[in-house]
Amino acid sequence: MSLNNLTIPSLLDTSLFELCYGLDQGLFTSVDLIRAYLQRIREVDSNYHAVIEVNPDALDIAKQMDVERVRSSHGRPLLGTPILVKDSIVTLDSMEATAGSMALVGAKPSKESAVVTALRHVGAIILGKTNMAEWAGFRSTSGCSGWSARGGQAYGPFCPNMKTSGSSTGSAIATALGLASAAIGTETCYSIVHPAERCGVVGFTPTRGLLSSEGIIYASAKEDTVGVITKTVNDASGLVSLLADNEDARGNLYVPLAMRTDLCGVRIGIPARGLLPEVDNMHSAKQTAFSKLINHLTTCGANIVSVDKISGVATYAELPARVKGCVLNTDMKTSINNYLSSLITNPNKIHTLDDLIAFTKLCPEEGYPARNVARLEAANATDPSDPLYRYLSSLEDATYATTIPGTLRDFDLHVLLVPNLSATLQTFAAKAGSPVMSVSMGRYPEDTEIEIDARSNLVDVAPGIPFSVYIFGDRNRDGNVIRVGHACERIMNARSGLKPYVLPTTDLAGHTESPHGL
């Protein structure tokens, strides 16, 4: 499969920048890529529901990109490379942007999302839109894990009826299956990193603002961050670097090749027992893999530090649910109403969150009341002028948004390393806008007992399903996260051997019509 030997790569395994190299070398064309990807999507996506729609103009755009590449190869590093984007990311073309809701079918704002403009600037082709948890998972309390009215129930790749979790569900599934070289998602709280874990790929949510979130359909304008899902850490850091708003931000992401397993001088914090219940109670397979990873990181020169206190964790855990959700719910109401007011095309006449709730209850495809609208109603019941909201918003900014940065400073750490999803730490990272990466660490062994998630009735644990380590860093210190992520990836090599239960038989080798100048 080595591109250095000029062989056609497998789309299941090849990375974003390997594809860019193959295009540059004339090993294949953008037209070849688009045809192969579209056929792979047609072949298997009925099993997974990862891709909500494909770009009908993708092939014509690819032809234009191939002509541009012949004329000039400078200045557009992703020229002709197909990338998928989440359904809440707006493109001003023939595709929809609906956040998974039938209410927004046919609706258009006046401008596309800034990240889409950035993708076009570097030459990427928007291949299509990926399925998601409707309204970023903030519609319902009854069964919206990876489900949307528009896209249906998305399923993970490693066993039938597999749960993937997170709202950027389709982006993770599609990347894992080689239905695109990479995908763009958005994260309010673990919406990128958790589905990436479930699909055995890399999820990277950089410092908020590093990639502009302007123009997306927000769940929370205050907390939402645009991030990437890729097959490798190198792809994740490279893609964010290409799309970052400014040169200083790109410098923050740079990790020299020679340092990718050299962790001398790097201080890594790990949670002490009793600090995070979700870590203490994790599956034994994760405990075994994490112990192995820590031993190897020590061999690479890292200084492992036990963290026995994270300010605010106990206090936050004791807060009533109404108080915890007050700021996010209020911001969601404001964000949705602001987006709806920006629409210049609005065929369903959805102007407010009130209208959205009423439409959702009446639209058959929305599955109400089996799938309720409790979270939308909770958001709608809030009042931005409520003194409690103003107080809690200030409290979050002063306390919870400083929790992870403060812990890193208190223990003189570069990153925190956590071997299981921690909703609490993810919440703190979202409030701080600090970077998080998930990197595959292992997979459940063959003798693992199957576990069903009670809420969704989907398979949560089963043999062959991968799991990840989570890396938390400080704002504008994304390079520390990337450096440790590179080391974890190379040490564990956990993507090797992952086997989706239904794979496309179509590959790039069957779609190259000529040697393209070789």
VOGU-3710 file (C-alpha; in Angstrom, 3 decimals, decimal comma):
1> mslnnltips> 0,000/0,000/0,000  3,016/2,320/0,207  2,569/5,453/-1,836  6,347/5,763/-1,962  6,260/2,618/-4,121  3,489/4,175/-6,248  0,807/1,619/-5,473  -2,882/2,485/-5,281  -3,875/2,871/-1,586  -6,826/1,273/0,176
11> lldtslfelc> -9,449/3,873/1,112  -10,163/2,050/4,377  -6,678/2,653/5,729  -5,063/5,487/3,798  -4,730/8,857/5,497  -5,741/12,303/4,313  -2,205/13,404/3,547  -1,332/10,117/1,846  -4,225/10,851/-0,509  -2,900/14,370/-1,067
21> ygldqglfts> 0,485/12,860/-1,930  -1,100/10,409/-4,365  -2,971/13,234/-6,086  0,198/15,323/-6,332  2,108/12,396/-7,792  -0,597/11,695/-10,382  -1,248/8,244/-8,965  -4,971/8,932/-9,288  -7,236/11,933/-9,883  -9,889/13,696/-7,857
31> vdliraylqr> -12,471/12,255/-10,233  -11,176/8,768/-9,386  -11,522/9,540/-5,691  -15,027/10,953/-5,930  -16,273/8,008/-7,988  -14,787/5,504/-5,561  -16,111/7,258/-2,463  -19,607/7,658/-3,895  -19,707/3,975/-4,808  -18,516/2,972/-1,320
41> irevdsnyha> -21,254/5,102/0,233  -23,907/3,552/-2,023  -22,589/0,082/-1,258  -22,629/0,050/2,539  -24,269/3,127/4,024  -27,710/1,526/4,240  -26,149/-0,564/7,029  -24,814/2,428/8,932  -26,734/5,618/8,040  -23,573/7,699/8,352
51> vievnpdald> -23,956/9,928/5,291  -27,162/11,929/5,170  -26,655/13,230/1,618  -23,949/13,428/-1,036  -22,991/16,505/-3,011  -24,501/16,141/-6,502  -21,894/18,590/-7,814  -18,895/16,738/-6,362  -17,883/15,056/-9,613  -18,008/18,299/-11,612
61> iakqmdverv> -15,968/20,061/-8,924  -13,436/17,211/-9,014  -13,028/17,649/-12,774  -12,287/21,353/-12,241  -9,783/20,525/-9,505  -7,969/18,059/-11,762  -7,601/20,756/-14,415  -6,325/23,195/-11,789  -3,775/20,654/-10,561  -2,340/20,246/-14,065
71> rsshgrpllg> -2,018/24,007/-14,460  -0,662/24,782/-10,998  0,035/22,748/-7,854  0,810/25,682/-5,589  -1,182/27,241/-2,775  -4,013/24,711/-2,366  -2,671/21,853/-0,216  -5,918/19,812/-0,193  -6,651/20,400/-3,870  -9,289/17,900/-4,956
81> tpilvkdsiv> -9,419/15,981/-1,664  -12,976/14,952/-0,629  -14,083/15,722/2,951  -17,455/15,193/4,646  -19,047/17,758/6,972  -21,687/17,412/9,672  -25,320/18,269/8,898  -25,214/21,311/11,204  -22,489/22,926/9,068  -23,958/25,226/6,414
91> tldsmeatag> -22,979/25,010/2,756  -24,502/27,399/0,245  -24,949/24,828/-2,491  -27,566/22,244/-3,382  -27,117/20,393/-0,062  -29,154/20,925/3,089  -28,085/21,990/6,579  -30,723/20,897/9,075  -29,101/19,716/12,337  -30,978/16,492/11,559
101> smalvgakps> -34,414/18,152/11,778  -37,115/18,033/9,119  -38,035/21,573/10,188  -35,028/23,045/8,374  -35,290/21,100/5,109  -35,103/23,703/2,348  -34,078/26,508/4,722  -31,027/28,662/3,956  -29,224/31,463/5,785  -27,409/34,199/3,890
111> kesavvtalr> -23,903/32,748/4,247  -22,161/29,437/4,667  -20,188/28,307/7,701  -16,713/29,812/7,944  -15,099/26,361/8,169  -16,631/25,464/4,789  -15,154/28,613/3,262  -11,792/27,610/4,760  -12,098/24,105/3,288  -12,847/25,510/-0,149
121> hvgaiilgkt> -9,898/27,906/0,152  -7,416/25,034/0,593  -8,998/23,078/-2,251  -11,087/20,476/-0,438  -14,217/19,101/-2,088  -17,289/18,943/0,156  -18,304/15,354/-0,572  -21,509/15,369/1,461  -23,185/15,794/4,837  -23,013/13,354/7,728
131> nmaewagfrs> -25,813/12,200/9,989  -25,916/13,413/13,589  -27,884/13,279/16,794  -30,724/15,702/16,077  -30,089/19,202/17,422  -26,698/17,948/18,619  -28,406/15,520/21,005  -30,283/18,329/22,769  -33,753/17,547/21,448  -34,851/14,623/23,550
141> tsgcsgwsar> -34,386/12,530/26,670  -35,781/9,445/24,909  -33,567/7,966/22,272  -31,622/10,396/20,103  -28,176/8,799/20,402  -26,971/9,000/16,806  -30,550/9,408/15,569  -32,072/12,195/13,535  -35,437/12,486/11,817  -33,695/13,264/8,557
151> ggqaygpfcp> -30,975/10,616/8,666  -32,460/7,842/10,793  -30,556/5,775/13,348  -26,809/5,657/12,749  -24,999/2,446/13,732  -21,390/1,813/14,643  -19,136/-0,196/12,345  -17,955/-3,095/14,521  -21,080/-5,143/15,174  -24,752/-5,052/14,174
161> nmktsgsstg> -26,937/-2,613/16,119  -23,871/-0,885/17,611  -24,215/2,388/19,506  -21,799/5,157/18,519  -22,878/8,061/20,784  -22,121/11,758/20,443  -23,727/14,120/17,961  -20,961/13,983/15,292  -21,886/10,338/14,844  -21,931/10,073/11,063
171> saiatalgla> -18,605/11,881/10,712  -16,887/9,241/12,855  -18,558/6,247/11,198  -17,802/7,494/7,687  -14,140/8,122/8,479  -13,751/4,676/10,059  -15,267/3,001/6,993  -13,166/4,943/4,498  -16,195/6,758/3,039  -14,072/9,929/3,070
181> saaigtetcy> -10,513/10,788/3,981  -11,617/12,957/6,930  -14,709/14,646/8,319  -15,569/17,870/10,114  -17,742/17,809/13,219  -18,840/20,108/16,004  -18,670/19,530/19,727  -20,613/20,998/22,603  -19,594/18,300/25,064  -17,785/15,142/23,794
191> sivhpaercg> -19,753/15,255/20,505  -16,562/14,644/18,467  -14,226/12,745/20,743  -16,699/10,106/21,932  -18,047/8,932/18,558  -14,425/8,944/17,350  -13,594/6,596/20,236  -16,447/4,276/19,347  -15,296/4,138/15,724  -11,568/3,646/16,368
201> vvgftptrgl> -10,505/6,952/14,796  -8,973/10,193/16,083  -11,250/12,946/17,361  -9,698/16,368/17,923  -11,523/19,365/19,340  -8,919/22,170/19,331  -8,928/25,327/21,414  -12,256/27,041/20,749  -11,868/29,659/18,053  -8,867/28,010/16,442
211> lssegiiyas> -11,359/26,874/13,803  -14,102/29,441/13,347  -17,573/28,266/14,353  -19,244/31,212/12,644  -22,260/30,214/10,600  -22,866/26,725/12,016  -26,223/25,719/13,507  -25,327/26,084/17,166  -26,534/24,079/20,098  -24,639/26,666/22,142
221> akedtvgvit> -22,910/29,678/20,612  -20,944/29,979/23,834  -19,642/26,406/23,987  -19,730/24,860/20,501  -16,351/24,134/18,914  -15,548/22,994/15,379  -13,173/20,024/15,234  -12,003/17,161/13,046  -12,279/13,377/12,821  -9,445/11,613/11,020
231> ktvndasglv> -7,627/8,287/10,872  -4,346/9,609/12,328  -3,146/12,262/14,750  -0,967/13,680/11,985  -4,064/14,175/9,821  -5,929/15,806/12,700  -3,189/18,293/13,529  -2,421/18,957/9,871  -6,040/19,551/8,904  -6,660/21,913/11,816
241> slladnedar> -3,459/23,748/10,959  -4,595/24,256/7,358  -8,006/25,534/8,436  -6,857/27,657/11,394  -7,643/31,345/11,275  -4,150/32,748/11,695  -0,435/31,985/11,527  0,085/32,143/15,303  -2,578/29,458/15,750  -0,837/27,208/13,233
251> gnlyvplamr> 2,444/27,529/15,128  0,690/26,311/18,279  -0,075/23,003/16,518  3,401/22,197/15,239  5,139/19,066/16,584  8,509/18,133/15,011  8,544/14,658/13,505  11,469/13,607/15,665  9,477/14,313/18,851  6,508/12,069/18,210
261> tdlcgvrigi> 7,543/9,395/20,692  10,132/11,436/22,576  8,314/12,662/25,682  11,319/13,719/27,728  10,286/16,579/29,972  6,564/16,062/29,355  4,475/15,872/32,541  1,292/13,837/32,163  -1,366/13,797/34,859  -3,580/10,768/35,430
271> pargllpevd> -6,563/10,667/37,816  -5,941/9,093/41,193  -8,373/6,433/42,357  -11,492/7,965/43,859  -11,262/11,193/41,867  -13,553/10,277/38,941  -16,152/7,490/39,423  -16,407/6,893/35,664  -12,697/6,013/35,627  -12,770/3,893/38,755
281> nmhsakqtaf> -15,677/1,841/37,376  -14,438/1,368/33,810  -14,236/-1,985/32,036  -11,286/-4,214/32,929  -10,108/-4,269/29,281  -9,644/-0,501/29,437  -7,787/-0,770/32,737  -5,368/-3,294/31,222  -4,766/-1,214/28,097  -4,268/1,980/30,108
291> sklinhlttc> -1,699/0,357/32,373  0,207/-0,811/29,303  0,045/2,663/27,787  1,338/4,341/30,959  4,290/1,933/31,132  5,223/2,736/27,538  4,819/6,491/28,025  7,242/6,273/30,940  9,707/4,442/28,699  9,333/7,312/26,191
301> ganivsvdki> 10,510/9,721/28,889  7,213/11,086/30,211  6,848/11,954/33,881  3,558/10,455/35,085  1,904/12,421/37,902  -1,024/11,198/39,989  -3,705/13,915/40,200  -5,715/13,638/43,385  -7,675/16,881/43,130  -9,467/18,725/40,341
311> sgvatyaelp> -11,060/21,880/41,689  -14,807/22,000/41,234  -15,429/18,320/40,451  -17,163/17,487/43,732  -19,110/20,751/43,784  -20,282/20,313/40,218  -21,362/16,711/40,825  -23,629/17,858/43,677  -25,423/20,568/41,681  -29,089/19,892/40,819
321> arvkgcvlnt> -29,703/19,023/37,172  -31,722/22,226/36,689  -28,777/24,329/37,817  -26,259/22,360/35,740  -28,356/22,819/32,621  -29,410/26,425/33,144  -26,645/28,142/31,175  -26,565/25,631/28,313  -30,360/25,550/27,989  -30,599/29,338/27,973
331> dmktsinnyl> -27,825/29,647/25,442  -29,458/26,987/23,277  -32,715/28,944/23,163  -30,880/32,110/22,182  -28,699/30,306/19,627  -31,586/28,554/17,877  -33,722/31,693/17,773  -30,799/33,683/16,350  -30,163/31,086/13,640  -33,827/30,913/12,684
341> sslitnpnki> -33,928/34,701/12,377  -30,968/34,554/9,952  -32,801/32,411/7,392  -33,519/34,019/4,065  -35,322/30,890/2,851  -37,665/29,333/5,410  -40,256/27,087/3,723  -41,638/25,625/6,963  -41,935/29,076/8,561  -39,954/28,102/11,649
351> htlddliaft> -39,072/31,434/13,263  -38,712/30,599/16,972  -38,008/27,676/19,266  -41,773/27,636/19,951  -42,377/27,053/16,232  -39,717/24,340/16,129  -41,260/22,420/19,040  -44,740/22,626/17,501  -43,477/21,446/14,100  -41,530/18,557/15,665
361> klcpeegypa> -44,604/17,300/17,501  -46,710/17,308/14,328  -44,210/16,016/11,739  -44,553/12,198/11,381  -40,861/11,719/10,502  -39,865/13,276/13,824  -41,229/10,264/15,728  -42,968/12,218/18,483  -44,003/11,281/21,173  -41,835/8,137/21,252
371> rnvarleaan> -38,909/10,523/20,840  -39,844/13,439/23,039  -38,851/17,113/22,884  -38,060/17,465/26,586  -34,670/19,120/26,088  -36,020/21,615/23,569  -38,842/22,418/25,996  -36,354/22,863/28,850  -34,433/25,337/26,700  -37,613/27,134/25,706
381> atdpsdplyr> -38,617/27,587/29,357  -35,494/29,638/30,120  -35,199/33,418/30,274  -31,885/35,156/29,414  -32,812/37,954/31,838  -33,213/35,517/34,740  -30,782/36,509/37,548  -30,001/32,799/38,109  -28,779/32,509/34,519  -26,599/35,592/34,826
391> ylssledaty> -25,184/34,375/38,143  -24,484/30,837/36,928  -22,960/32,105/33,690  -20,534/34,245/35,676  -19,841/31,324/38,038  -19,020/29,026/35,127  -16,670/31,579/33,592  -14,919/32,185/36,893  -14,815/28,616/38,204  -15,663/25,741/35,890
401> attipgtlrd> -14,041/27,301/32,830  -10,776/27,492/34,774  -10,890/23,984/36,265  -8,737/22,114/33,727  -6,256/24,975/33,148  -6,021/25,409/36,916  -5,355/21,707/37,490  -2,609/21,706/34,853  -0,978/24,656/36,608  -1,441/23,250/40,132
411> fdlhvllvpn> 0,368/20,021/39,226  2,743/21,591/36,672  1,348/19,404/33,892  1,327/19,566/30,115  -1,806/17,381/29,744  -4,299/15,241/31,627  -4,686/11,664/30,388  -8,005/9,928/31,148  -8,776/6,313/30,114  -12,567/6,590/29,971
421> lsatlqtfaa> -15,168/9,143/28,935  -15,667/11,627/31,761  -18,739/13,769/31,179  -17,620/16,038/34,013  -14,173/16,773/32,553  -15,669/17,131/29,076  -18,116/19,685/30,483  -15,260/21,637/32,034  -13,288/21,508/28,775  -16,343/22,788/26,881
431> kagspvmsvs> -16,762/25,687/29,289  -13,050/26,524/29,078  -12,849/26,039/25,304  -9,736/23,958/25,895  -8,467/21,217/23,557  -9,396/17,528/23,846  -8,270/14,590/21,734  -9,349/10,942/21,764  -6,879/8,375/20,413  -7,660/4,683/20,060
441> mgrypedtei> -6,102/2,644/22,882  -7,424/-0,882/22,314  -10,530/-2,980/21,682  -12,673/-5,332/23,708  -11,332/-8,912/23,527  -13,169/-11,859/22,020  -14,443/-13,159/25,363  -16,108/-9,835/26,276  -19,706/-10,129/27,422  -22,089/-8,089/25,269
451> eidarsnlvd> -23,758/-5,153/27,040  -26,867/-3,334/25,786  -27,424/0,369/26,488  -30,778/0,526/28,285  -31,830/3,930/26,935  -31,140/3,342/23,238  -31,373/-0,487/23,163  -28,144/-0,482/21,117  -25,011/-2,569/21,715  -22,632/-0,618/23,958
461> vapgipfsvy> -19,920/-3,206/24,691  -18,987/-6,198/22,525  -15,917/-8,010/21,199  -14,011/-5,930/18,658  -15,445/-2,530/19,612  -12,553/-0,070/20,118  -11,962/2,304/23,017  -9,766/5,372/23,434  -7,690/7,430/25,808  -8,674/11,094/26,253
471> ifgdrnrdgn> -6,061/13,858/26,323  -6,988/17,225/27,882  -4,829/20,323/27,454  -4,796/24,032/28,176  -6,154/26,728/25,888  -3,724/27,628/23,102  -1,461/24,746/24,103  -2,809/22,327/21,519  0,702/21,206/20,596  1,017/19,455/23,966
481> virvghacer> -2,142/17,447/23,255  -0,943/16,562/19,762  2,506/15,521/20,970  1,105/13,121/23,558  -1,536/11,945/21,071  1,174/11,060/18,533  2,998/9,027/21,153  -0,165/7,181/22,278  -1,050/6,364/18,683  2,375/4,950/17,847
491> imnarsglkp> 2,752/3,054/21,120  -0,617/1,284/21,004  -1,143/1,006/17,215  -4,744/0,234/18,120  -6,323/0,918/14,715  -4,408/-1,982/13,253  -6,673/-4,999/13,001  -9,996/-3,214/13,520  -12,600/-4,957/11,358  -15,921/-3,334/10,426
501> yvlpttdlag> -18,547/-6,041/10,160  -19,713/-4,883/6,706  -17,030/-3,424/4,450  -17,299/-1,914/0,963  -15,735/-4,067/-1,735  -15,258/-0,978/-3,907  -11,817/0,590/-3,666  -9,746/3,195/-5,422  -7,803/0,686/-7,505  -10,968/-0,165/-9,421
511> htesphgl> -11,660/3,459/-10,323  -8,358/4,628/-11,793  -8,719/4,807/-15,550  -5,085/5,510/-16,421  -1,666/5,842/-14,775  -2,178/9,629/-14,876  1,208/10,563/-16,174  3,283/8,032/-14,236
//
